[in-house]
Amino acid sequence: MFGGIAYKAAIANNVDGYASYIRSSNVEDGKVGLNYHLNNNATVDLGYRYFENEGLGFKAKGTSVGVNYKF
C-alpha cells in the first residue's frame, strides 16, 4: 500500500511551484520543482527528484529540466 501527498500553488506571475511525496514499506519518492508558463500550452519545468526502492536496492536522485507542450 502506498500513501502520499502532493501540492501545487502559484508562486508568481506565470510560475507554479509543486511538491509531492509518496511512501510505502519499501519505496520512497519525493519531488519538488517550478513550472514557468510560456503560454497556455507550453511550460518550462525545473525540478529535483529523489527515488529509492529498498526491495531492489536502487536509489536515484537529481535535477531535471524539461519543456512541456499540451496539444
N, CA, C and O atoms as a DFTB+ gen file, in Angstrom:
284 C
 N C O
     1  1       0.833      -1.167       0.000
     2  2       0.000       0.000       0.000
     3  2       0.887       1.243       0.000
     4  3       1.902       1.299       0.695
     5  1       0.490       2.226      -0.783
     6  2       1.191       3.498      -0.874
     7  2       0.392       4.582      -0.168
     8  3      -0.835       4.511      -0.095
     9  1       1.087       5.579       0.348
    10  2       0.462       6.772       0.889
    11  2       1.269       7.964       0.430
    12  3       2.483       7.861       0.249
    13  1       0.612       9.098       0.238
    14  2       1.368      10.250      -0.222
    15  2       0.584      11.535      -0.157
    16  3      -0.592      11.566       0.205
    17  1       1.283      12.601      -0.524
    18  2       0.699      13.928      -0.531
    19  2       1.309      14.708      -1.689
    20  3       2.471      14.500      -2.039
    21  1       0.528      15.604      -2.284
    22  2       1.021      16.452      -3.369
    23  2       0.421      17.837      -3.213
    24  3      -0.696      17.993      -2.720
    25  1       1.181      18.847      -3.641
    26  2       0.720      20.228      -3.537
    27  2       1.251      21.025      -4.718
    28  3       2.394      20.845      -5.137
    29  1       0.411      21.908      -5.253
    30  2       0.803      22.801      -6.339
    31  2       0.178      24.159      -6.070
    32  3      -0.993      24.242      -5.697
    33  1       0.956      25.234      -6.259
    34  2       0.443      26.574      -5.995
    35  2       1.137      27.592      -6.881
    36  3       2.289      27.411      -7.276
    37  1       0.417      28.672      -7.191
    38  2       1.006      29.789      -7.925
    39  2       1.953      30.528      -6.987
    40  3       1.596      30.847      -5.853
    41  1       3.166      30.797      -7.472
    42  2       4.175      31.499      -6.672
    43  2       4.324      32.939      -7.135
    44  3       4.455      33.851      -6.319
    45  1       4.304      33.136      -8.432
    46  2       4.436      34.462      -9.030
    47  2       3.696      34.438     -10.360
    48  3       3.122      33.419     -10.743
    49  1       3.713      35.559     -11.056
    50  2       3.082      35.631     -12.360
    51  2       3.704      34.591     -13.295
    52  3       4.908      34.635     -13.549
    53  1       2.915      33.673     -13.800
    54  2       3.330      32.607     -14.726
    55  2       4.211      31.535     -14.097
    56  3       4.785      30.729     -14.830
    57  1       4.346      31.490     -12.773
    58  2       5.201      30.497     -12.111
    59  2       4.394      29.719     -11.074
    60  3       3.763      30.308     -10.196
    61  1       4.422      28.384     -11.184
    62  2       3.811      27.487     -10.199
    63  2       4.916      26.693      -9.518
    64  3       5.918      26.345     -10.142
    65  1       4.727      26.412      -8.245
    66  2       5.609      25.507      -7.531
    67  2       4.857      24.228      -7.219
    68  3       3.637      24.251      -7.058
    69  1       5.563      23.118      -7.132
    70  2       4.916      21.847      -6.813
    71  2       5.822      20.999      -5.938
    72  3       7.045      21.140      -5.960
    73  1       5.207      20.126      -5.178
    74  2       5.939      19.174      -4.342
    75  2       5.066      17.946      -4.157
    76  3       3.841      18.049      -4.093
    77  1       5.701      16.780      -4.073
    78  2       4.957      15.558      -3.781
    79  2       5.858      14.582      -3.047
    80  3       7.082      14.611      -3.178
    81  1       5.219      13.717      -2.269
    82  2       5.942      12.695      -1.518
    83  2       5.069      11.453      -1.459
    84  3       3.896      11.531      -1.095
    85  1       5.639      10.307      -1.818
    86  2       4.942       9.020      -1.783
    87  2       5.813       8.039      -1.014
    88  3       7.035       8.028      -1.161
    89  1       5.169       7.213      -0.191
    90  2       5.920       6.253       0.628
    91  2       5.127       4.964       0.744
    92  3       3.904       4.975       0.879
    93  1       5.852       3.849       0.689
    94  2       5.299       2.538       1.020
    95  2       6.317       1.854       1.914
    96  3       7.267       2.490       2.368
    97  1       6.132       0.575       2.171
    98  2       7.066      -0.133       3.045
    99  2       8.461      -0.242       2.441
   100  3       9.438      -0.369       3.180
   101  1       8.576      -0.195       1.105
   102  2       9.910      -0.316       0.500
   103  2      10.220       0.716      -0.578
   104  3      11.298       0.666      -1.171
   105  1       9.311       1.650      -0.850
   106  2       9.538       2.672      -1.877
   107  2       9.329       4.060      -1.285
   108  3       8.376       4.302      -0.545
   109  1      10.245       4.968      -1.631
   110  2      10.132       6.372      -1.237
   111  2      10.371       7.219      -2.484
   112  3      11.349       7.008      -3.200
   113  1       9.484       8.174      -2.744
   114  2       9.583       9.004      -3.945
   115  2       9.170      10.425      -3.589
   116  3       8.034      10.654      -3.174
   117  1      10.079      11.378      -3.747
   118  2       9.776      12.773      -3.467
   119  2      10.268      13.669      -4.582
   120  3      11.303      13.402      -5.192
   121  1       9.517      14.746      -4.853
   122  2       9.961      15.696      -5.864
   123  2       9.463      17.097      -5.543
   124  3       8.413      17.274      -4.925
   125  1      10.233      18.085      -5.973
   126  2       9.880      19.498      -5.849
   127  2      10.294      20.189      -7.137
   128  3      11.222      19.746      -7.815
   129  1       9.609      21.271      -7.472
   130  2      10.003      21.966      -8.686
   131  2       9.184      23.201      -8.973
   132  3       8.276      23.570      -8.228
   133  1       9.540      23.829     -10.088
   134  2       8.875      25.033     -10.573
   135  2       8.478      24.840     -12.030
   136  3       9.214      24.238     -12.811
   137  1       7.310      25.358     -12.384
   138  2       6.859      25.406     -13.773
   139  2       6.719      26.864     -14.177
   140  3       6.051      27.638     -13.492
   141  1       7.342      27.241     -15.284
   142  2       7.173      28.584     -15.837
   143  2       6.305      28.463     -17.079
   144  3       6.657      27.751     -18.020
   145  1       5.170      29.158     -17.086
   146  2       4.215      29.082     -18.190
   147  2       4.612      30.060     -19.296
   148  3       4.526      31.276     -19.122
   149  1       5.043      29.522     -20.425
   150  2       5.396      30.355     -21.578
   151  2       4.147      30.916     -22.248
   152  3       4.133      32.060     -22.702
   153  1       3.091      30.090     -22.303
   154  2       1.780      30.478     -22.824
   155  2       0.776      29.464     -22.288
   156  3       1.094      28.719     -21.361
   157  1      -0.429      29.420     -22.851
   158  2      -1.456      28.494     -22.353
   159  2      -1.122      27.029     -22.608
   160  3      -1.664      26.153     -21.934
   161  1      -0.245      26.744     -23.562
   162  2       0.056      25.361     -23.925
   163  2       1.455      24.893     -23.568
   164  3       1.699      23.687     -23.556
   165  1       2.381      25.791     -23.279
   166  2       3.780      25.396     -23.090
   167  2       4.319      25.855     -21.735
   168  3       4.052      26.971     -21.289
   169  1       5.083      24.972     -21.091
   170  2       5.745      25.298     -19.826
   171  2       7.186      24.808     -19.863
   172  3       7.532      23.875     -20.588
   173  1       8.011      25.463     -19.060
   174  2       9.372      25.004     -18.801
   175  2       9.378      24.520     -17.361
   176  3       8.884      25.213     -16.472
   177  1       9.929      23.345     -17.124
   178  2       9.902      22.706     -15.808
   179  2      11.326      22.531     -15.288
   180  3      12.193      22.015     -15.992
   181  1      11.560      22.966     -14.051
   182  2      12.838      22.760     -13.371
   183  2      12.525      22.038     -12.072
   184  3      11.720      22.526     -11.278
   185  1      13.144      20.882     -11.836
   186  2      12.781      20.105     -10.658
   187  2      13.922      19.303     -10.071
   188  3      15.012      19.215     -10.635
   189  1      13.634      18.719      -8.916
   190  2      14.544      17.811      -8.229
   191  2      13.724      16.603      -7.798
   192  3      12.596      16.756      -7.331
   193  1      14.281      15.403      -7.949
   194  2      13.564      14.183      -7.574
   195  2      14.486      13.231      -6.840
   196  3      15.666      13.099      -7.164
   197  1      13.910      12.564      -5.832
   198  2      14.601      11.526      -5.076
   199  2      13.732      10.279      -5.130
   200  3      12.534      10.344      -4.852
   201  1      14.329       9.141      -5.487
   202  2      13.591       7.886      -5.557
   203  2      14.440       6.788      -4.942
   204  3      15.638       6.694      -5.207
   205  1      13.809       5.953      -4.114
   206  2      14.511       4.807      -3.535
   207  2      13.566       3.619      -3.480
   208  3      12.429       3.735      -3.022
   209  1      14.052       2.466      -3.954
   210  2      13.331       1.208      -3.834
   211  2      14.216       0.274      -3.024
   212  3      15.178      -0.286      -3.549
   213  1      13.894       0.103      -1.745
   214  2      14.710      -0.725      -0.856
   215  2      14.672      -2.192      -1.257
   216  3      15.661      -2.904      -1.085
   217  1      13.544      -2.655      -1.789
   218  2      13.420      -4.045      -2.207
   219  2      14.384      -4.408      -3.330
   220  3      14.885      -5.531      -3.385
   221  1      14.643      -3.458      -4.222
   222  2      15.570      -3.686      -5.337
   223  2      16.966      -3.151      -5.047
   224  3      17.894      -3.383      -5.823
   225  1      17.121      -2.431      -3.927
   226  2      18.412      -1.831      -3.615
   227  2      18.793      -0.732      -4.593
   228  3      19.967      -0.584      -4.934
   229  1      17.807       0.044      -5.049
   230  2      18.029       1.066      -6.071
   231  2      17.725       2.443      -5.508
   232  3      16.696       2.639      -4.863
   233  1      18.622       3.406      -5.750
   234  2      18.412       4.806      -5.374
   235  2      18.760       5.691      -6.563
   236  3      19.697       5.399      -7.306
   237  1      18.009       6.767      -6.740
   238  2      18.311       7.755      -7.777
   239  2      17.890       9.119      -7.266
   240  3      16.861       9.253      -6.604
   241  1      18.685      10.128      -7.575
   242  2      18.318      11.493      -7.230
   243  2      18.980      12.434      -8.215
   244  3      20.050      12.142      -8.749
   245  1      18.338      13.564      -8.451
   246  2      18.935      14.522      -9.364
   247  2      17.963      15.585      -9.814
   248  3      16.778      15.558      -9.481
   249  1      18.488      16.518     -10.576
   250  2      17.693      17.618     -11.095
   251  2      17.208      17.297     -12.503
   252  3      17.755      16.437     -13.193
   253  1      16.169      18.011     -12.901
   254  2      15.629      17.824     -14.245
   255  2      15.217      19.172     -14.820
   256  3      14.831      20.085     -14.090
   257  1      15.304      19.276     -16.127
   258  2      14.832      20.441     -16.869
   259  2      14.042      19.901     -18.047
   260  3      14.494      18.993     -18.744
   261  1      12.872      20.457     -18.266
   262  2      12.065      19.967     -19.372
   263  2      11.188      21.047     -19.963
   264  3      10.932      22.074     -19.334
   265  1      10.732      20.806     -21.175
   266  2       9.763      21.662     -21.846
   267  2       8.543      20.798     -22.111
   268  3       8.655      19.713     -22.681
   269  1       7.381      21.277     -21.699
   270  2       6.128      20.540     -21.861
   271  2       5.205      21.315     -22.793
   272  3       5.106      22.540     -22.708
   273  1       4.532      20.592     -23.681
   274  2       3.576      21.215     -24.591
   275  2       2.288      20.404     -24.602
   276  3       2.314      19.188     -24.797
   277  1       1.156      21.081     -24.393
   278  2      -0.163      20.436     -24.441
   279  2      -0.786      20.693     -25.808
   280  3      -0.871      21.839     -26.251
   281  1      -1.223      19.622     -26.479
   282  2      -1.867      19.746     -27.783
   283  2      -3.345      19.959     -27.617
   284  3      -4.065      20.087     -28.608
